[in-house]
Amino acid sequence: MEILGIVWFCLIFVLIAGYFVLDGFDLGAGVLSPFVAKNDQERAIVRQSIGPVWDGNEVWLLTAGGALFAAFPAAYATTFSGFYLAVMLVLMGLIVRAAAVEFAGHDKAWAKLWNILFFVGSLLPALLLGVAVGNVYAGIPMDANGDYIGVPLLGLVTPFTLLTGLLGLSAFILQGASWLMLKAPLDSPVRARAKGAAKVAGIAALVLFALVSVYGHFVIAPELTGVQTILGIVIAIVIVLAMVFCIAKAQSDGSDLAGFIASSAVCVLLVALWAVSMFPNLVVAGAGDPITLFGSPASGENITIATAASSNLTLTWMLGITCVGLPLVLIYHFIIYRTFRGRVKVEDLHY
Amino acid sequence: MEQFLDPALLARIQFALVVIFHFMYVPLSIGLGLILAINETRYYKSRDPKDAAATKFWAKIFTTTFAVGVASGITMEFSFGTNWADYSRFVGDIFGAPLAAEALLAFFLESVFLGIVLFGRGKVGPKFYLASAWLVWLGSCLSALWIIIANSWMQTPAGAELSADGSKAVLTDFFAAAFNATTLPRYSHTVLALLVMGAFVAIAVSAWYMHKGKHAEFARKTLRTGVAVSLVATCCLLVSAHSSAVAVAEEQPTKIAMMEGHYEEGTLPLYAVGLVDEEGQSVIAPIELPGFTSWLASGEFDTVYPGLNDLAAENPDIVVEDLPVNLVFQSYHLMVALFGLICVVILIAAIAAFKKNGKLEQKKWAQWIMIVCPIFPILAIQAGWITAEVGRQPYVVYPATSSPEGVQLLTNNGVSASVSSVELLITIVLFIAVYAIILVAWARLISGFIKKGPVEDLEGNIVDQGGATAIAGASAATAAASAASDSKKEAN
């Protein structure tokens, strides 16, 4: 296995982790919006807290998708076409959500529609991305060309993938709640409600993480090396600690920044654990979850770093582009988060 | 009925739908991005609150449009994997890199600095704000470069070879692939057309205010900006259009033949309008200038180009009866005809904008021509793309004259095997529904912004700045100074 392939395997997961942390909080804020914001002003607080940054956050997903296409075309082709209807639902969600975030403040007549679409459009990706992760990990039936041959959409829903979907959703919500705690005005009801939501989401995430870990390790049972197993256990322990810290933070007063850092760590580590237990596979071929509504037909070969990687020349060029681009991206993010640091001010709102 | 359930056709219909929708908003945002940046530069120099109001006016229109461009752009990036899995497997080694680079080097730049333009007026210094406005526009131009690199590679592949097992194209030379035979002509042609688009929107908004007798100063300034940008862009466009046509004639013999309805070997005539009789294999046209297209494409009136029948005889992939010749012919000629109309509009707008004591801008007919003028560039842009993309059929990766042997793919061989017609029909309906809602919402918002105009915002803007400086503290000291000077100027 070429070193460049391994580097790109890691970079893809770094991009996914960046997406989970950053778009995680604004998707989470969207899912939470009907529950933490009860009037126009509170909804404007939620929108303003993500307003200047959500668009840049979403670019992480585009970058991860583009990088997967460039570095491992076979994995990109198999997953996006295999999960066709699910991907389309995610897309529709992201589309209506983009419109909702930008239009809501200017369009009073349609405000109700935009509020609903902001919620639905955030919920769809927040739930379905986890389902996709579950499928890639547990295995999907595919033919020799790598084309998915299971039942469209419904074939992707099994107890395990439902659990991973819900785990993802709870992590998105925890991240969104932590962000709102950090950004909402100190004395606003939005912050108080976000605190309550963080506690519920944190506990849910803890329980779901335990279930996914047990199910994933003992029932799905991928073949792991000793190093992978030990690394996986260490990461899992840190995830549990970070989750407990988030729950504790949601109950006490104190720095909201620490809570947000801890929930961001949960996001990063969940992706890291996924990466460690996938290596060197990108998409596992198999019958998947043994408990399923639809019997799965015979399967092809796993899509691995070695079978899917682009040529060394392409990967080298991509690495060069990343070495230029990624530091720039980090600088842009530093600039924008610094410019809009601090809590949302009620005086700044336009709604 | 059966052909409507052909997955390849449905996948093409869906892609055409989503890309046409996407490509209504992208031209607007790249074009208006320049108008916005020019406006902010004017404000930076004048510190006249009216210019700040103008920037805010354009920023609102720009952002609303940009948001739809972003939303529909995500679809495009994922469409290759969802609908064109075998295409993705074939071209991934080359085609994925520009997409990733576009996101990393352009999208982040655009979206982050747009956040500053939109929310940062009172939070960053004036110089930084001005730089942000230009960076947003720069980012959008860079993203156009990367996506046209990718698209041009599909038209004229280069810097690649067929893999040993024949399953995919493999990169051999990055620069040759990126700057293939058509990248630069097509990039300049596209971006210039988009600038005309933005400038025409500026002209139309100005003419609307002249018609309504409102915002006279804004209308005058904006009209001049629009005329200046569109005039320069249109002149450059002549050069880029010529180089694009030359590149097509040299590299894509079936495309140039379809553009002119050219079935048998011979010189290429020039038609202003016409109709291709696909069954009779001839062009019905009132006026025909023999050899003129040959002259435009090669400099010689007697350069002979092979006809579609000759090309089909050499290449079993090409079935003359199946080629959409009339569609390519019509969209190409529509684009050229619209270019003529665009030149006329610029002439009228220039007289209205710059002639001293001119009465033209008061004439109702002149106002209305300028009000409806954005329809010409948007149609021309769409027609141009249809020419380019339908013109490469039946290939998705076109075997151009200078392309490496074997690096080619038929469109029908690029689709996703795992996606059924039923799934495609469901998503086509979904896209139409969602995009229709967004289109209506966007149009309502934009007309609301235009109705409100830049003046009411003027007050809002100063209030915003004052409010922001009151609480933003030290970082906004410069903004406070500028707000103070704004109100002083206004008092004077």
Interface residues (C-beta under 8 A of the other chain):
Chain A: Q48 G51 P52 V53 D55 G56 E58 V59 L61 L62 T63 G65 G66 A67 L68 F69 A70 A71 F72 P73 A74 Y76 A77 T78 T79 F80 S81 G82 Y84 L85 V87 M88 L91 M92 L94 I95 V96 A98 A99 V101 E102 F103 H106 D107 A109 W110 D143 N145 G146 D147 Y148 I149 P152 S310 S311 L313 T314 W317 M318 I321 T322 V324 G325 L326 L328 V329 Y332 H333 I335 I336 T339 F340 K345 E347 D348 H350
Chain B: K60 T63 T64 A67 V68 V70 A71 S72 G73 I74 T75 E77 F78 F80 G81 T82 N83 A85 D86 S88 R89 V91 G92 D93 I94 F95 G96 A97 L99 A100 A101 E102 A103 L104 L105 F107 F108 L109 S111 V112 F113 L114 G115 I116 L118 F119 G120 K123 V124 K168 V170 L171 T172 F174 S416 A417 S418 V419 S420 E423 I426 T427 L430 V434 I437 I438 A441 W442 R444 L445 G448 F449 D464 G467 A468 A470 I471 S475
